[in-house]
Amino acid sequence: MTDKSSKNGIMSSSNLPDHIQNACDWSNMRKWYVFPTNPNTKSPCIKDPFGRSTNKREEIIELFSQFPGAGLGVPTGPLNGLTAIDCDVKNGIDGWSNFLALDVDIPITAMVHTPSGGVHLLYETGDLKIPSSVGKIAPGVDVRSYGAFAQGPGTITKVGTYKWDHLWSPLAKLAKMPQDLIEVCMSSKQQKHSNPFGKKRRVRHTLLDKVYEGNRNDTMASRIGSLLTELDPITAWNAILYINENYCEPPLSRREIENTFRSILKREMRND
């Protein structure tokens, strides 16, 4: 049973329920202001969530203790100095590919994987008031920034959990959003997109040859190496997942691909 403070009725900092400990941990690691959300509707549990969001541990405990199993709401925009690019992969729309096809720089940064198979890319944007939008910069791509929020890692919904990408340390700094991406987010016009591997078009057609059982591991390792020499890591990661799902028969497991990618990426970074 969770301890209660006999003095004021506020839950003790020890033996916290998972959802409260999750909120405290991420707020502490990232210095985020946070607030509780309904994990199924993804809406705030409280009125004035931006005004009442906090990064103080005792205040987080008091606020989240009112909502058992609450999700983690992370305000975007100047309050936390970040912008989330939300790429959905559902209803026949591949926001990932559409985002990568934009003619902009897409530096590798922290990612939160969503239960539906999408991803939130988190960029440092400081005090910039980048407008939030839904599907404007590309189909299936939302911009969560000024006046908006994103579901934080550890939020458990009825369809799955929001998970921090293992390739990125929870303590590492976010990449700064590049100027050309800022300009795209500031624009109200939908951008053109065509190339599933992003703006760099030197990927050889042989990367899309079929890979069959018997030589899958060696062949996919070779293709990862080729992708990392021509593409930035985040684009290469998305590309190898696409190749694995569509051209590898049968596909390798996500764990196998991730371990191989991580190993080759570390080698490439040492050689730079």
Secondary structure as UniProt FT lines:
FT   TURN            6..8
FT   HELIX           18..30
FT   STRAND          34..37
FT   TURN            39..41
FT   HELIX           49..52
FT   HELIX           57..64
FT   TURN            65..66
FT   TURN            68..69
FT   STRAND          71..75
FT   TURN            78..81
FT   STRAND          82..87
FT   STRAND          89..90
FT   TURN            91..92
FT   STRAND          93..94
FT   HELIX           95..100
FT   STRAND          110..113
FT   TURN            115..116
FT   STRAND          119..124
FT   TURN            126..127
FT   STRAND          133..138
FT   TURN            139..140
FT   STRAND          141..144
FT   STRAND          149..151
FT   TURN            153..154
FT   STRAND          156..157
FT   TURN            158..159
FT   STRAND          160..161
FT   STRAND          163..164
FT   TURN            166..167
FT   TURN            170..171
FT   STRAND          175..176
FT   HELIX           179..186
FT   TURN            196..197
FT   HELIX           205..208
FT   STRAND          211..212
FT   TURN            213..214
FT   HELIX           216..230
FT   HELIX           233..247
FT   STRAND          248..249
FT   HELIX           254..271
//
